[in-house]
């Protein structure tokens, strides 16, 4: 199965919302397979299966492309295509020092 990996930065809004989103998407459906959400205080929420990610969702919708996110979601969102290795470094905490609790 083909996959795409996205990193989405959202400008700080609230302690309740992540500032970084990392998605592994199944193609061509563009549905989330795995994801990591990193909050301003550095803690992360990981979803290692689609069932975990979509557990509280009423309607499952595909994730837009990086270009569509950058064009349609406004100035507070910045999306980038990343590699599988970059995604898994975050998923498996290999780069946790980059997203640590020293963020203020």
Buried (B, 14 or more C-beta within 10 A) or exposed (E): EEEBBBBBBBEEEEEEEBBBBBBBBBEEEBBBBBBBBBBBEBEBEBBEEBEBBBEEEEEEEEBBBBEEBBEEBEEEBBBEEBEEEBBBBBBEEEEBEEBEEEBE
